[in-house]
Amino acid sequence: MTATRLLITPAVALLCLASIAPPADAQRLSGDGFLFGAPKASVAVRFGYAAPSAGSDLFSFVTDELSLRRSDFGTFNYGADLAVPVRPRWHVVLSADIGGMDKKSDYREWQDNSGLPIEQSTSFKRQAYAASIRYYLRPVGRSLSTFAWIPARFAPWASAGVGRTYYKFAQRGDFVDFTNSNRIFADSYKSAAWGFTAQAAAGFDWSLSPRFAMTTQAKYLRGKADLGLDYSGFAPIDLSGLSMTGGLAVRF
């Protein structure tokens, strides 16, 4: 193909577009431009905050005995989405969300023989992977001809899905042995496993250009997983929680 033909082909496409929709309508419908055909997929990277529910008895125990609050399990969170349209308003989404905290604490009611705090640290990390169905409440874009696709400026959506979440709950430092004359000892405890989780989310995409969009979402994760031998006697750990994230999406 010659350089002249390469220049003529886009020009013909622009002429066809102009003959179908006035420039003012195209500007009103979208983010200042168009793509040559509807996107085949989009990838988004998100950052924000996650607040675990911390609703199981293990969390109750550590917040009762130690100087931890349920809000201390909140954490910076980041994630990514791969969305593939299967219908004009329906997308299949593969997502990942990762976050974790590590907080120092001491016993609320106990001190060592010197009157000093009995200190330790607690960490809780989650990695959630899911497949979801996303439905857009408004059209995500509009084809003006066989050559041009214009994204909607604003596209709200809702989704639901299932997946697996990996967690790691760990503690290290000094502890009180309530079964042996309240002896103070140094040790570390850890439990890590996978659990089944379901999720629901809602958000919107705001087009910055035909290729790029801002995206934001609120996601609720629900599920639990078994604890290891270090925490035998406790009920399965609560993996549920709410997260709020925002970032950038790229259409392909």
For each residue, the residues with C-beta under 8 A, 3 or more apart:
1: 5 6
2: 5 6
3: 6 7
4: 7 8
5: 1 2 8 9
6: 1 2 3 9 10
7: 3 4 10 11
8: 4 5 11 12
9: 5 6 12 13
10: 6 7 13 14
11: 7 8 14 15
12: 8 9 15 16
13: 9 10 16 17 36 145 147 148
14: 10 11 17 18
15: 11 12 18 19
16: 12 13 19 20 145 146 147 148
17: 13 14 20 21 26 34 144 145 147 148
18: 14 15 21 23
19: 15 16
20: 16 17 144 145
21: 17 18 25 26 144
22: 25 26
23: 18 26 27
24: 27 28
25: 21 22 28 29
26: 17 21 22 23 29 30 34 144 150
27: 23 24 30 32
28: 24 25
29: 25 26 142 150 152 153
30: 26 27 33 34 141 142 150 151 152 153 207 210
31: 150 151 153 207 208 209 210 213
32: 27 209 210
33: 30 150 209 210
34: 17 26 30 144 148 149 150 210
35: 38 39 148 149 150 151 210 211 251
36: 13 147 148 149
37: 147 149
38: 35 85 141 143 149
39: 35 42 85 141 149 251 252
40: 84 85 252
41: 82 83 84 85 251 252
42: 39 81 82 83 213 249 250 251 252
43: 80 81 82 83 249 250 252
44: 80 81 83 215 247 248 249 250
45: 78 79 80 247 248
46: 78 79 80 81 215 216 217 245 246 247
47: 76 77 78 79 245 246 247
48: 76 77 78 243 244 245 246
49: 74 75 76 77 243 244 245
50: 74 75 76 77 97 99 126 241 242 243
51: 71 73 74 241 242 243
52: 73 74 75 124 126 238 239 240 241
53: 238 240 241 242
54: 59 63 70 73 238 241
55: 59 238 240
56: 59 60 224 234 235 236 237 238
57: 60 61 234 235
58: 61 62 169 227 231 234 235 237
59: 54 55 56 62 63 70 73 237 238
60: 56 57 63 64
61: 57 58 64 65 234
62: 58 59 65 66 68 105 122 171
63: 54 59 60 66 68 69 70
64: 60 61 108
65: 61 62 107 108 109
66: 62 63 105 106 107 108 120 122
67: 105 106 107 108
68: 62 63 72 73 103 105 122
69: 63 72
70: 54 59 63 73
71: 51 74
72: 68 69 101 103
73: 51 52 54 59 68 70 101 103 124
74: 49 50 51 52 71 101
75: 49 50 52 99 100 101 124
76: 47 48 49 50 99
77: 47 48 49 50 97 98 99 243 245
78: 45 46 47 48 97 98 99 245
79: 45 46 47 95 96 97 98 243 245
80: 43 44 45 46 95 96
81: 42 43 44 46 93 94 95 215 249
82: 41 42 43 93 94 95
83: 41 42 43 44 91 92 93 134 249
84: 40 41 91 92 93
85: 38 39 40 41 88 90 91 140
86: 90 91 92
87: 90
88: 85 139 140
89: 135 136 137 139 140
90: 85 86 87 133 134 135 136
91: 83 84 85 86 133 134 136 157
92: 83 84 86 131 132 133 134
93: 81 82 83 84 131 132 133 134 159 161
94: 81 82 129 130 131 132
95: 79 80 81 82 128 129 130 131 132 161 163
96: 79 80 127 128 129
97: 50 77 78 79 126 127 128 219 221 243 245
98: 77 78 79 126 127 128
99: 50 75 76 77 78 125 126 243
100: 75 123 124 125 126 168
101: 72 73 74 75 123 124 125
102: 121 122 123
103: 68 72 73 121 122 123
104: 119 120 121
105: 62 66 67 68 119 120 121 122
106: 66 67 117 118 119 120
107: 65 66 67 110 111 117 118 176
108: 64 65 66 67
109: 65
110: 107 118 176 182
111: 107 114 115 116 117 118
112: 115 116 117 118 174 184
113: 184
114: 111
115: 111 112
116: 111 112
117: 106 107 111 112
118: 106 107 110 111 112 174 175 176 184
119: 104 105 106 173 174
120: 66 104 105 106 171 172 173 174 175
121: 102 103 104 105 171 172 173
122: 62 66 68 102 103 105 169 170 171
123: 100 101 102 103 168 169 170 171
124: 52 73 75 100 101 167 168 169
125: 99 100 101 167 168
126: 50 52 97 98 99 100 165 166 167 239 241
127: 96 97 98 165 166 167
128: 95 96 97 98 163 164 165 197 199 221 239
129: 94 95 96 163 164 165
130: 94 95 161 162 163 164 197 199
131: 92 93 94 95 161 162 163
132: 92 93 94 95 159 160 161 199 201
133: 90 91 92 93 159 160 161
134: 83 90 91 92 93 157 158 159
135: 89 90 157 158 159
136: 89 90 91 139 140 155 156 157
137: 89 155 156 157 158
138: 152 154 155 156
139: 88 89 136 142 152 155
140: 85 88 89 136 151 152 155 205
141: 30 38 39 149 150 151 152
142: 29 30 139 149 150 152
143: 38 146 148 149 150
144: 17 20 21 26 34 147 148 149 150
145: 13 16 17 20 148
146: 16 143
147: 13 16 17 36 37 144
148: 13 16 17 34 35 36 143 144 145
149: 34 35 36 37 38 39 141 142 143 144 210
150: 26 29 30 31 33 34 35 141 142 143 144 210
151: 30 31 35 140 141 155 207 210 213 251
152: 29 30 138 139 140 141 142 155 207
153: 29 30 31 206 207
154: 138 204 205 206 207
155: 136 137 138 139 140 151 152 204 205 206 207
156: 136 137 138 202 203 204
157: 91 134 135 136 137 202 203 204 205
158: 134 135 137 200 201 202
159: 93 132 133 134 135 200 201 202
160: 132 133 198 199 200 201
161: 93 95 130 131 132 133 198 199
162: 130 131 196 197 198 199
163: 95 128 129 130 131 196 197 198 199
164: 128 129 130 194 195 196 197
165: 126 127 128 129 194 195 196 197 221 223 225 239
166: 126 127 192 193 194
167: 124 125 126 127 192 193 195 225 237 239
168: 100 123 124 125 190 191 192
169: 58 122 123 124 190 191 192 227 231 237
170: 122 123 188 189 190 191
171: 62 120 121 122 123 175 188 189 190
172: 120 121 187 188 189
173: 119 120 121 186 188
174: 112 118 119 120 184 185 186
175: 118 120 171 184 185 186 187
176: 107 110 118 182 183 184
177: 180 181 182 183 184 185
178: 182
179:
180: 177 183
181: 177
182: 110 176 177 178
183: 176 177 180
184: 112 113 118 174 175 176 177
185: 174 175 177
186: 173 174 175
187: 172 175
188: 170 171 172 173
189: 170 171 172 230 231
190: 168 169 170 171 228 230
191: 168 169 170 227 228 230 231 237
192: 166 167 168 169 228
193: 166 167 225 226 227 228
194: 164 165 166 225
195: 164 165 167 223 224 225 226 236 237 239
196: 162 163 164 165 223
197: 128 130 162 163 164 165 221 222 223 239 240
198: 160 161 162 163 221 222 223
199: 128 130 132 160 161 162 163 219 220 221 222
200: 158 159 160 219 220
201: 132 158 159 160 217 218 219 220
202: 156 157 158 159 217 218
203: 156 157 215 216 217 218
204: 154 155 156 157 215 216
205: 140 154 155 157 213 214 215 249
206: 153 154 155 213 214 215
207: 30 31 151 152 153 154 155 210 212 213
208: 31 212 213 214
209: 31 32 33 212
210: 30 31 32 33 34 35 149 150 151 207 251
211: 35 250 251
212: 207 208 209 248 249 250 251
213: 31 42 151 205 206 207 208 248 249 251
214: 205 206 208 246 247 248 249
215: 44 46 81 203 204 205 206 246 247 248 249
216: 46 203 204 244 245 246 247
217: 46 201 202 203 244 245 246
218: 201 202 203 242 243 244
219: 97 199 200 201 242 243 244 245
220: 199 200 201 240 241 242
221: 97 128 165 197 198 199 239 240 241 242 243
222: 197 198 199 239 240
223: 165 195 196 197 198 239 240
224: 56 195 236 237 238 239 240
225: 165 167 193 194 195 236 237 239
226: 193 195 236 237
227: 58 169 191 193 230 231 232 234 236 237
228: 190 191 192 193 231 232
229: 232
230: 189 190 191 227
231: 58 169 189 191 227 228 234 237
232: 227 228 229
233:
234: 56 57 58 61 227 231 237
235: 56 57 58
236: 56 195 224 225 226 227
237: 56 58 59 167 169 191 195 224 225 226 227 231 234
238: 52 53 54 55 56 59 224
239: 52 126 128 165 167 195 197 221 222 223 224 225
240: 52 53 55 197 220 221 222 223 224
241: 50 51 52 53 54 126 220 221
242: 50 51 53 218 219 220 221
243: 48 49 50 51 77 79 97 99 218 219 221
244: 48 49 216 217 218 219
245: 46 47 48 49 77 78 79 97 216 217 219
246: 46 47 48 214 215 216 217
247: 44 45 46 47 214 215 216
248: 44 45 212 213 214 215
249: 42 43 44 81 83 205 212 213 214 215
250: 42 43 44 211 212
251: 35 39 41 42 151 210 211 212 213
252: 39 40 41 42 43
